[in-house]
Amino acid sequence: VQYLYKKDDEPILTYNYSDNLRIEPLMYAPILPVALINGSEGIATGYSTFIPAYNPLDIANNMLKLINEEDTTEMTPWYRGFTGAIKKQTGVKNANDKKGLKYTTYGKWVQINESTVRITELPIGVWTDSYKRGLYDLWNIERKEKKDKKDKKEKKIRIRKDQEKLIEEIIDNSNNIIVDIKIIFEGDSLKKLIQERNVEKYLRLTSSI
């Protein structure tokens, strides 16, 4: 924080007062745009905005280029502590067209054996609890019938072709800090997913920003 908000700027800031005591400034003057560091998202009537977070070092380098009247370098979104991958989506005709510039974030998984994978990172914007609920939905998707809570009648569920039961067991060792989920697949299901490059898609390990 002391690098972002310079102590030398304190004498020129406008301060708030409470009970005749000076408290925090009315507005701080950071040396880098905080909206790019933290990211921002909001919705209003007829308008919405989304700004991903970026690496402060990348921002600083581009700020120096702007000061020196040099061309800036395109920045890739960056999230502190995120160990997955962030890739620009293909098919964008003009990288400067911010309206069409999108990135895909990928969770992290490793293959333990021929039927088991271990997930150690989730995509940006995906919370552990909601992700686990989705996994258990996949696990139980083979049930073609369930009881309707209102009328207690058997109700058939139409299962799409891409929702076949592939998961045999889920072992969750996650906590509030880390993601650690082992997924055991049935038969050669994992082998087929890897061959078709559909592991991330099936396990919902991608998100767009």
C-alpha positions, -999 to 999 in steps of 0.1 A, spaced: 0 0 0 28 24 8 41 20 -27 7 27 -43 -2 57 -21 28 79 -17 34 95 16 48 126 -2 13 133 -15 -3 135 19 2 173 24 -17 181 -8 -47 159 -2 -81 172 10 -91 157 43 -124 149 60 -129 160 96 -149 144 124 -154 163 157 -127 187 146 -103 159 141 -87 152 108 -95 117 95 -90 100 61 -87 120 29 -117 128 8 -99 111 -21 -66 93 -24 -42 98 -52 -27 64 -61 2 63 -86 -15 34 -106 -52 31 -116 -67 9 -89 -97 0 -111 -73 -20 -132 -55 -36 -103 -87 -48 -85 -110 -50 -115 -145 -37 -115 -180 -49 -123 -213 -32 -121 -248 -30 -136 -270 1 -140 -301 10 -160 -292 4 -196 -255 1 -189 -231 -25 -175 -193 -26 -171 -167 -53 -165 -130 -47 -160 -108 -77 -152 -79 -74 -128 -44 -69 -142 -9 -74 -129 3 -41 -112 38 -46 -128 22 -47 -163 2 -16 -155 33 2 -142 52 -7 -174 24 7 -196 21 38 -175 58 45 -181 53 40 -218 24 65 -218 46 90 -200 74 85 -226 48 86 -254 55 50 -265 31 24 -277 16 4 -248 16 -34 -246 -16 -54 -245 -21 -68 -210 -35 -102 -201 -58 -104 -170 -41 -115 -139 -54 -126 -105 -32 -129 -74 -28 -165 -63 -46 -179 -94 -26 -210 -106 -48 -218 -136 -44 -205 -172 -59 -174 -188 -60 -174 -226 -74 -149 -251 -103 -163 -271 -95 -169 -307 -116 -155 -335 -113 -118 -324 -106 -99 -356 -92 -68 -339 -74 -71 -306 -81 -34 -300 -118 -39 -303 -125 -40 -265 -161 -49 -272 -151 -82 -286 -120 -90 -266 -126 -119 -244 -105 -143 -223 -111 -178 -211 -98 -189 -177 -91 -225 -170 -90 -244 -137 -61 -267 -130 -63 -305 -130 -38 -334 -132 -43 -370 -141 -33 -393 -112 -40 -426 -130 -60 -440 -159 -93 -433 -142 -87 -404 -117 -80 -367 -119 -73 -342 -92 -86 -307 -94 -65 -281 -76 -78 -248 -91 -111 -235 -103 -117 -209 -131 -120 -172 -122 -154 -164 -108 -163 -199 -97 -167 -206 -60 -158 -239 -45 -192 -247 -29 -212 -239 -61 -187 -259 -82 -190 -290 -59 -228 -288 -62 -225 -289 -100 -201 -319 -97 -226 -338 -76 -253 -330 -101 -231 -347 -128 -225 -376 -105 -262 -382 -99 -274 -374 -135 -279 -411 -142 -310 -412 -121 -338 -411 -147 -366 -407 -121 -370 -387 -90 -399 -378 -67 -416 -345 -72 -417 -328 -37 -451 -311 -45 -472 -340 -57 -449 -369 -46 -453 -385 -81 -425 -401 -100 -411 -377 -125 -390 -386 -155 -359 -365 -163 -347 -363 -199 -310 -368 -200 -290 -352 -228 -265 -372 -247 -236 -351 -233 -248 -358 -198 -241 -395 -196 -229 -408 -163 -192 -409 -164 -182 -402 -128 -179 -431 -103 -168 -413 -72 -159 -378 -59 -135 -373 -31 -135 -338 -17 -105 -327 5 -110 -290 -1 -111 -264 26 -115 -226 29 -80 -220 14 -73 -248 -11 -92 -267 -38 -85 -304 -37 -111 -326 -54 -104 -361 -67 -128 -375 -94 -128 -412 -102 -143 -420 -136 -160 -452 -147 -143 -475 -171 -124 -458 -199 -145 -426 -197 -115 -405 -187 -94 -418 -215 -121 -409 -240 -125 -374 -226 -87 -368 -228 -86 -381 -264 -115 -358 -273 -99 -329 -253 -132 -325 -234 -120 -328 -198 -123 -291 -190 -157 -289 -208 -172 -319 -190 -159 -309 -156 -169 -272 -162 -134 -260 -156 -136 -229 -178 -151 -194 -175 -151 -163 -197 -140 -128 -186 
